[in-house]
């Protein structure tokens, strides 16, 4: 069964309706037949993506996990899943997770591509950029889902029943936007020194509170993370050009927002924002299922910055395991959560 059909069937089960299969090139969500919800349907679906978390790194640390990852491994684990599209970049990958389509159909063929028809600025187009809103001399782009050609799970659910809420958070705009889609109630991603949202939208109370917490951390700085005993074998300095990697413990100097972003603190902040949104929006408390998409980006930033075999990645995965462990029990004890990872 294709991923499109699988997702459509999943929504149909959630909403107790026979949703039609969405064609690969569909840009609109087909109408649902019924808005009835079975009594045993989950009330909150949480989709979690961990950027650059490869199967070999998962296998390397699997026996060390005691928190959230340990909980996830009690379910179904496919450590050698086959990825059937070529570009393993963030944007095309995230465009497949909740759409059921490959990048050839989602319209997201890479993080960036060349478009000779672009009239303003460079011909290079970013996957989460609205090129039509470019202005000459602008130093920033307008984040958008304009290039995403197909609907997401959250959009299907809202079409089946408008009361369903579709919310997405990430350390990257492309992570949040590609999982949330066009019709999203709230969407946030890290930008600069805190979480931002789409142009024309106000930052909600949950994001304001999270940004206030981040501002306080940045003002003071923070100590290094503790080094677990099993990380000591990886804690050695390696020269990489003019840089030294392999023995970093993520100490944070006051005001260094970039160091915050490239550390376990980013994932913790993203998950904390997700929890605040669960409380603020009362996700999982309504009569129909809601969906919360969470894309965690720090593993990717750490991997690109220092590789996967040093103390940095060992600390990152340890801290992420702990953060996920704090993230789940808040609602899983109430039977409100289904996790895709």
Secondary structure, DSSP 8 states (H G I E B T S, - for coil): --HHHHHHHHHHHHHTS------TT--S----S-----TTS-SEEEEEEETT--HHHHHHHGGG--SHHHHHTTS---TT----SS--SHHHHHHHHTT---HHHHS--SSEEE-TT--SS-SEEETTB-GGG--TT-SS--B--TT--S--HHHHHHHH-TT--EEEEESSHHHHHHHH-SS-SEEEEEETTEEE--TT----HHHHHHHHHHHHHHHH-B------GGGGGG---EEETTEEES-----B-TT-HHHHHTSHHHHHHHHHHHHHHHHHHTTT-SSS-EEEEEEE-HHHHHHHHH-SSSHHHHHHHHHHHHHHHHHHHHHHTTT-EEEE-
